[in-house]
Amino acid sequence: MLYWAGYFLVGLGITYVLGWSKISLPFREAAGRSKFAPIRLLVTLLECPACTSFWVGVAAYYLMGIRAPFGSGPIALGLFTLAGNLLLAQQAGMK
């Protein structure tokens, strides 16, 4: 159980840094002004906590070999990460 709590905290941290923090804000603003529509779409998706959390879970599946407790596929881990991170963000008073 402690493993999953740590996993969710790391996932929330990655999601926060990519989509909400001041660290990535200059990159997100510059990309948001791009004339190339797919780049602007990527910024919109990064700033969506559910979207970013899902893709963090999918990346964890492929890059680190983590498996969700109720399923072994990347979609299952993405959804598991999304749900956990949204609950943590709500408790922390984030967007």
Contacts in CASP RR format, 6 or more apart in sequence:
PFRMAT RR
TARGET T0000
AUTHOR 0000-0000-0000
METHOD contacts of the structure
MODEL  1
MLYWAGYFLVGLGITYVLGWSKISLPFREAAGRSKFAPIRLLVTLLECPA
CTSFWVGVAAYYLMGIRAPFGSGPIALGLFTLAGNLLLAQQAGMK
4 69 0 8 1.000
7 60 0 8 1.000
7 66 0 8 1.000
7 81 0 8 1.000
8 81 0 8 1.000
8 84 0 8 1.000
8 85 0 8 1.000
8 88 0 8 1.000
9 88 0 8 1.000
11 53 0 8 1.000
11 56 0 8 1.000
11 57 0 8 1.000
11 60 0 8 1.000
11 81 0 8 1.000
11 85 0 8 1.000
12 53 0 8 1.000
12 85 0 8 1.000
12 88 0 8 1.000
12 89 0 8 1.000
12 92 0 8 1.000
14 52 0 8 1.000
14 56 0 8 1.000
15 49 0 8 1.000
15 52 0 8 1.000
15 53 0 8 1.000
15 56 0 8 1.000
15 85 0 8 1.000
15 89 0 8 1.000
16 94 0 8 1.000
17 23 0 8 1.000
17 24 0 8 1.000
18 24 0 8 1.000
18 46 0 8 1.000
18 52 0 8 1.000
19 28 0 8 1.000
19 46 0 8 1.000
19 47 0 8 1.000
19 49 0 8 1.000
19 52 0 8 1.000
20 47 0 8 1.000
20 49 0 8 1.000
20 94 0 8 1.000
20 95 0 8 1.000
24 46 0 8 1.000
28 43 0 8 1.000
28 46 0 8 1.000
28 47 0 8 1.000
31 39 0 8 1.000
31 40 0 8 1.000
31 42 0 8 1.000
31 43 0 8 1.000
32 39 0 8 1.000
32 40 0 8 1.000
32 43 0 8 1.000
34 40 0 8 1.000
45 51 0 8 1.000
45 52 0 8 1.000
46 52 0 8 1.000
49 85 0 8 1.000
49 86 0 8 1.000
49 89 0 8 1.000
49 94 0 8 1.000
49 95 0 8 1.000
50 82 0 8 1.000
50 86 0 8 1.000
53 78 0 8 1.000
53 81 0 8 1.000
53 82 0 8 1.000
53 84 0 8 1.000
53 85 0 8 1.000
53 86 0 8 1.000
54 78 0 8 1.000
54 79 0 8 1.000
54 81 0 8 1.000
54 82 0 8 1.000
55 78 0 8 1.000
56 78 0 8 1.000
56 81 0 8 1.000
56 85 0 8 1.000
57 66 0 8 1.000
57 74 0 8 1.000
57 77 0 8 1.000
57 78 0 8 1.000
57 80 0 8 1.000
57 81 0 8 1.000
57 82 0 8 1.000
58 74 0 8 1.000
58 75 0 8 1.000
58 77 0 8 1.000
58 78 0 8 1.000
60 66 0 8 1.000
60 77 0 8 1.000
60 78 0 8 1.000
60 81 0 8 1.000
61 67 0 8 1.000
61 73 0 8 1.000
61 74 0 8 1.000
61 77 0 8 1.000
61 78 0 8 1.000
62 74 0 8 1.000
66 77 0 8 1.000
67 73 0 8 1.000
67 77 0 8 1.000
68 76 0 8 1.000
68 77 0 8 1.000
68 78 0 8 1.000
68 79 0 8 1.000
68 80 0 8 1.000
69 80 0 8 1.000
70 76 0 8 1.000
70 80 0 8 1.000
71 77 0 8 1.000
89 95 0 8 1.000
END
